[in-house]
């Protein structure tokens, strides 16, 4: 099983979050569990190629 880091927070009665690697693609849920399921769904969409021009975050050694 592959693991991905995600950022999440609660805003009033909703949970919001996104994958660290894909900060432009945020989702939400009424519960933390629903947010996690929605994150899995958006990850599948990102990997399927159905979303054009996906921007990512990466690290680069420069020294």
Secondary structure as UniProt FT lines:
FT   STRAND          6..11
FT   TURN            12..13
FT   STRAND          14..19
FT   TURN            20..21
FT   STRAND          22..29
FT   HELIX           32..48
//
